[in-house]
Amino acid sequence: MKTNASIFKSILVLLTLVTVFTSTPSLAQSLEGKWYISKINSRHSTVIQFSGDSLIFYDFDQRQSATTYHIKDNRLAVEDSSIPIGGEFLFVNPNRLRLIPDRAKQPIDFVRLQPTQTCLTRAEIKQLNYEVTYQNKTLPISFNSTEDDSEKKVQLEVLDTTYFLSFYNNDHRMGAMPIKEVSTEQITVYGFPGEPFMVTGDRVTIKGDPALSGVASSSIVKLPPEDIIIGKWYYERIQGHPALSVCTKKTFFQFTDDYILHIKPYAEDHSSDKCIAGATINATFKFIADDQIKVIENGNSTIWEIQLLTKTELVVIRDGEALTLTKD
């Protein structure tokens, strides 16, 4: 009996170890993606991106520098010693990273950027007003007003698939907070430096609040993606690339209701400073899921992963790059 009990106990231990090792992702996999600094009133809206063995630094959407990195146990080591970020790290939760650099006096928290959940367009969100209360302090959110005495204002900005509340003072961004979810009734903001790390605020009606045509209630009729995507979409940005030129932004992707996709590229002629149109690319497309499009061109097919689709904005992953497109 003792032998059987011992064998049974050993089997349980082995099963437990197998479960742990098969269900726990590597630290490198857990770090993959973009992270935003959890800080209020900062002159720099720092974003870091872990991509393979590269660590890329942005000031919001402007790339600043890059280096290679590796991890061992709970330590992050970077190749460029001039970047004072190497040291210990831990996960406060799966979407909150705490760096404890060897050359810093205090830990630095970052939050993982995720697609904002909404059925509203950017234009519709900008017409709404909210109030968010954090640590007994109420923050009014109105995208159409300015405090005249200090030129402080809140702007709605987007980075890849994440919407932000960006706080400006005299046209300088002084910080930003990512938005988890926004509707006609509530807004949820995350990335606060102290608990609670996430706060939900309610919509408020103020004098001069414009009426929303078609989105005045919380029950929003969501059109199927096959209908929303029909039309002509233009380049807005490409993840990891510098700001696009005026000519590049003339490039369009036209989806038709008979499942034809016309792609018309434009580029700048540096000798004449004029925009040159390239040959139109004709392809077919079909939805294989609500968030996937199969595009077939010359017999070759690719899958476009939809990250965000509203009436005026489309974000897709194509060939490993996030493309942000806007509709007329």
C-alpha positions as CSV (number, residue, x, y, z in Angstrom):
1,M,0.0,0.0,0.0
2,K,2.8,2.4,0.8
3,T,4.4,1.7,-2.5
4,N,1.1,2.4,-4.4
5,A,0.6,5.6,-2.4
6,S,4.1,6.7,-3.2
7,I,3.6,6.0,-6.9
8,F,0.3,7.9,-6.9
9,K,1.9,10.9,-5.2
10,S,4.7,10.9,-7.7
11,I,2.3,10.8,-10.6
12,L,0.4,13.8,-9.1
13,V,3.6,15.8,-8.8
14,L,4.6,15.0,-12.4
15,L,1.1,16.0,-13.7
16,T,1.4,19.3,-11.7
17,L,4.8,20.1,-13.3
18,V,3.5,19.3,-16.8
19,T,0.5,21.6,-16.3
20,V,2.7,24.4,-15.1
21,F,5.3,24.2,-17.9
22,T,2.7,23.8,-20.7
23,S,0.3,26.5,-19.5
24,T,2.9,29.3,-18.6
25,P,4.0,31.3,-21.6
26,S,7.7,32.3,-21.8
27,L,8.5,35.8,-20.4
28,A,9.5,36.9,-23.9
29,Q,6.1,36.0,-25.2
30,S,4.4,37.8,-22.3
31,L,6.4,41.0,-23.1
32,E,5.6,41.0,-26.9
33,G,3.7,44.1,-28.0
34,K,3.4,47.8,-27.1
35,W,3.4,49.2,-23.5
36,Y,2.5,52.7,-22.4
37,I,4.1,54.4,-19.4
38,S,1.8,54.6,-16.4
39,K,2.4,58.2,-15.4
40,I,0.3,61.4,-15.2
41,N,1.6,64.9,-16.2
42,S,4.6,63.7,-18.2
43,R,6.3,65.7,-20.9
44,H,7.1,62.5,-22.7
45,S,4.4,60.0,-23.6
46,T,6.8,57.0,-23.6
47,V,5.8,53.8,-25.4
48,I,8.0,50.8,-25.5
49,Q,7.6,47.9,-27.9
50,F,9.0,44.4,-27.5
51,S,9.3,42.8,-30.9
52,G,11.3,39.6,-31.2
53,D,14.7,40.5,-29.7
54,S,14.2,44.2,-30.3
55,L,13.2,46.9,-27.8
56,I,11.9,50.0,-29.5
57,F,11.2,53.4,-27.9
58,Y,8.6,55.9,-29.0
59,D,7.4,59.3,-27.8
60,F,3.8,58.4,-28.4
61,D,3.8,57.6,-32.1
62,Q,7.3,59.0,-33.0
63,R,10.0,56.4,-33.0
64,Q,13.0,57.6,-30.9
65,S,15.5,54.7,-30.6
66,A,15.9,50.9,-30.6
67,T,18.2,48.3,-29.1
68,T,18.3,44.6,-28.7
69,Y,17.4,42.9,-25.4
70,H,17.4,39.5,-23.7
71,I,15.9,38.3,-20.5
72,K,17.2,35.8,-17.9
73,D,15.0,34.9,-15.0
74,N,13.5,38.2,-13.9
75,R,16.1,40.5,-15.4
76,L,16.0,42.6,-18.6
77,A,19.4,43.3,-20.2
78,V,19.7,45.7,-23.1
79,E,22.7,45.9,-25.6
80,D,22.8,49.7,-25.6
81,S,24.2,50.6,-22.2
82,S,23.2,54.3,-22.7
83,I,19.5,53.3,-22.3
84,P,18.9,53.2,-18.5
85,I,16.2,50.5,-18.5
86,G,18.1,47.3,-17.7
87,G,17.3,45.6,-14.4
88,E,14.7,43.5,-12.8
89,F,11.1,43.4,-13.8
90,L,7.8,41.7,-12.7
91,F,4.2,41.5,-13.8
92,V,1.8,43.2,-11.5
93,N,-0.9,41.5,-13.6
94,P,-0.8,40.1,-17.1
95,N,-1.3,43.6,-18.6
96,R,0.8,45.7,-16.2
97,L,4.6,45.5,-16.3
98,R,6.9,46.9,-13.6
99,L,10.5,47.7,-14.5
100,I,13.0,48.2,-11.7
101,P,16.0,49.6,-13.6
102,D,19.4,49.4,-11.9
103,R,20.1,53.0,-12.6
104,A,16.7,54.4,-11.5
105,K,15.5,55.5,-8.1
106,Q,12.0,54.3,-8.5
107,P,10.2,51.5,-10.4
108,I,8.4,52.4,-13.7
109,D,5.1,50.8,-14.6
110,F,3.9,50.2,-18.1
111,V,0.5,49.0,-19.3
112,R,-0.1,46.8,-22.3
113,L,-1.9,48.6,-25.1
114,Q,-5.0,46.8,-26.4
115,P,-7.6,47.6,-29.0
116,T,-10.3,50.0,-27.7
117,Q,-13.7,48.4,-27.6
118,T,-16.3,50.7,-29.2
119,C,-19.1,50.8,-31.8
120,L,-18.6,54.6,-32.2
121,T,-16.6,56.5,-34.7
122,R,-14.0,59.0,-33.6
123,A,-16.3,61.8,-34.7
124,E,-19.1,60.5,-32.6
125,I,-16.9,60.1,-29.5
126,K,-15.8,63.7,-29.9
127,Q,-19.3,64.9,-29.5
128,L,-19.7,63.2,-26.1
129,N,-18.8,64.5,-22.7
130,Y,-17.8,62.4,-19.7
131,E,-16.6,62.7,-16.1
132,V,-14.0,60.3,-14.6
133,T,-13.3,60.3,-10.9
134,Y,-9.8,59.1,-9.8
135,Q,-8.8,59.2,-6.1
136,N,-11.6,61.6,-5.2
137,K,-10.7,64.0,-8.0
138,T,-13.1,64.5,-10.9
139,L,-11.8,64.9,-14.4
140,P,-14.2,66.4,-16.9
141,I,-13.7,65.1,-20.4
142,S,-14.9,67.4,-23.2
143,F,-13.2,67.3,-26.6
144,N,-14.7,70.5,-27.8
145,S,-13.8,72.9,-25.0
146,T,-10.6,74.8,-23.9
147,E,-9.7,76.3,-20.6
148,D,-9.0,79.8,-21.8
149,D,-6.7,80.8,-18.9
150,S,-4.1,78.0,-19.6
151,E,-5.0,76.7,-23.0
152,K,-5.5,73.2,-21.5
153,K,-7.6,70.8,-23.5
154,V,-8.3,67.1,-24.0
155,Q,-7.9,65.5,-27.4
156,L,-8.9,62.1,-28.7
157,E,-5.9,60.5,-30.3
158,V,-5.3,57.0,-31.6
159,L,-2.2,54.8,-31.6
160,D,-2.6,51.7,-33.8
161,T,-5.9,50.3,-32.4
162,T,-5.9,52.1,-29.1
163,Y,-7.8,55.3,-28.4
164,F,-6.2,57.8,-25.9
165,L,-7.3,60.8,-23.9
166,S,-4.4,63.1,-24.5
167,F,-3.9,66.1,-22.3
168,Y,-2.5,69.2,-23.9
169,N,-1.2,72.5,-22.4
170,N,-0.4,75.2,-25.0
171,D,-0.3,72.6,-27.8
172,H,2.2,70.4,-25.9
173,R,1.1,66.9,-24.9
174,M,1.5,66.6,-21.2
175,G,0.4,62.9,-20.9
176,A,-2.2,60.5,-22.2
177,M,-4.4,57.7,-20.9
178,P,-5.4,54.7,-23.0
179,I,-9.1,54.0,-23.3
180,K,-10.3,50.4,-22.8
181,E,-13.9,50.9,-23.8
182,V,-16.2,53.8,-24.7
183,S,-19.9,53.9,-25.5
184,T,-22.6,56.6,-25.5
185,E,-23.0,56.1,-21.8
186,Q,-19.6,55.3,-20.3
187,I,-15.9,55.5,-20.8
188,T,-13.3,53.2,-19.2
189,V,-9.7,54.5,-18.9
190,Y,-6.7,52.6,-17.7
191,G,-3.0,53.1,-16.9
192,F,-3.3,55.1,-13.7
193,P,0.0,55.1,-11.7
194,G,-1.8,53.9,-8.5
195,E,-4.8,51.9,-7.6
196,P,-7.4,51.8,-8.9
197,F,-5.5,51.2,-12.1
198,M,-8.7,51.4,-14.2
199,V,-11.6,53.8,-13.8
200,T,-15.0,54.0,-15.5
201,G,-16.7,57.3,-15.9
202,D,-20.2,58.3,-17.0
203,R,-21.5,60.5,-19.8
204,V,-22.7,63.9,-18.7
205,T,-24.8,66.4,-20.6
206,I,-23.6,70.0,-20.6
207,K,-24.9,73.2,-22.1
208,G,-24.2,73.1,-25.8
209,D,-23.8,69.3,-25.9
210,P,-24.6,68.5,-29.5
211,A,-27.2,65.8,-30.2
212,L,-25.9,62.6,-31.7
213,S,-27.8,61.5,-34.8
214,G,-28.2,57.8,-34.8
215,V,-26.3,57.2,-31.5
216,A,-28.3,58.9,-28.9
217,S,-29.1,55.7,-27.0
218,S,-26.8,53.0,-25.6
219,S,-28.4,50.4,-27.9
220,I,-26.3,50.8,-31.1
221,V,-27.3,49.0,-34.3
222,K,-24.1,47.3,-35.5
223,L,-23.8,46.8,-39.2
224,P,-22.2,43.6,-40.5
225,P,-18.5,44.1,-41.5
226,E,-19.4,43.2,-45.1
227,D,-21.5,46.4,-45.3
228,I,-19.2,48.7,-43.3
229,I,-16.1,48.0,-45.4
230,I,-17.7,48.9,-48.7
231,G,-16.1,52.1,-50.0
232,K,-12.8,53.9,-50.6
233,W,-10.2,53.8,-47.8
234,Y,-7.1,55.9,-47.6
235,Y,-3.7,55.4,-45.9
236,E,-3.5,57.2,-42.5
237,R,-0.5,55.5,-41.0
238,I,1.6,52.3,-41.0
239,Q,2.8,51.0,-37.7
240,G,6.5,51.5,-37.1
241,H,6.9,53.8,-40.1
242,P,7.5,57.6,-40.1
243,A,4.6,59.9,-40.8
244,L,3.3,59.2,-44.3
245,S,3.7,61.8,-47.0
246,V,0.8,63.6,-48.6
247,C,1.3,61.6,-51.8
248,T,1.4,58.2,-50.0
249,K,-1.9,59.2,-48.2
250,K,-3.5,59.4,-51.6
251,T,-3.2,55.7,-52.0
252,F,-6.6,54.1,-51.6
253,F,-8.2,50.6,-51.2
254,Q,-11.6,50.4,-52.7
255,F,-13.9,47.6,-51.6
256,T,-16.9,47.1,-53.8
257,D,-20.2,45.3,-53.1
258,D,-19.4,42.6,-55.7
259,Y,-16.3,41.6,-53.7
260,I,-13.7,43.4,-55.9
261,L,-10.8,45.2,-54.2
262,H,-9.0,48.0,-56.2
263,I,-5.7,49.2,-54.8
264,K,-4.4,52.4,-56.3
265,P,-0.8,53.3,-55.1
266,Y,0.6,56.8,-55.1
267,A,4.2,58.0,-54.5
268,E,6.1,61.2,-54.6
269,D,8.2,62.3,-57.5
270,H,11.1,64.0,-55.8
271,S,12.3,65.6,-59.0
272,S,9.1,67.5,-59.5
273,D,7.5,67.3,-56.1
274,K,4.4,65.9,-57.7
275,C,2.4,62.8,-56.8
276,I,2.7,59.9,-59.3
277,A,-0.1,57.3,-59.6
278,G,1.0,53.7,-59.9
279,A,-0.9,50.9,-61.8
280,T,-4.2,49.8,-60.2
281,I,-4.0,46.5,-58.5
282,N,-7.2,44.4,-58.9
283,A,-8.0,41.6,-56.4
284,T,-11.0,39.9,-54.9
285,F,-11.9,39.6,-51.2
286,K,-14.2,37.7,-48.9
287,F,-14.8,37.6,-45.2
288,I,-13.9,34.3,-43.7
289,A,-14.7,35.6,-40.2
290,D,-15.9,38.9,-38.8
291,D,-12.3,39.8,-38.1
292,Q,-10.6,38.2,-41.1
293,I,-10.5,39.1,-44.8
294,K,-9.1,36.7,-47.5
295,V,-7.6,38.8,-50.3
296,I,-6.8,37.0,-53.6
297,E,-4.5,38.6,-56.1
298,N,-3.1,36.8,-59.2
299,G,-4.0,33.5,-57.6
300,N,-2.2,34.2,-54.4
301,S,-4.1,34.7,-51.2
302,T,-3.3,36.5,-48.0
303,I,-5.3,36.9,-44.8
304,W,-5.9,40.4,-43.4
305,E,-6.5,40.5,-39.7
306,I,-9.0,43.2,-38.7
307,Q,-8.1,44.9,-35.5
308,L,-10.6,47.7,-35.7
309,L,-13.5,48.5,-38.1
310,T,-15.8,51.4,-37.8
311,K,-17.7,53.5,-40.3
312,T,-14.7,55.7,-40.9
313,E,-11.6,53.8,-39.6
314,L,-10.1,50.4,-40.5
315,V,-7.0,48.9,-38.9
316,V,-5.7,45.6,-40.4
317,I,-2.6,43.5,-39.9
318,R,-1.3,42.7,-43.4
319,D,2.0,41.0,-43.9
320,G,2.9,41.6,-40.3
321,E,2.3,45.4,-40.4
322,A,-0.6,47.3,-38.9
323,L,-2.2,49.6,-41.5
324,T,-4.6,52.3,-40.4
325,L,-7.0,53.4,-43.2
326,T,-9.7,56.1,-43.1
327,K,-12.8,56.4,-45.2
328,D,-14.0,59.5,-47.0
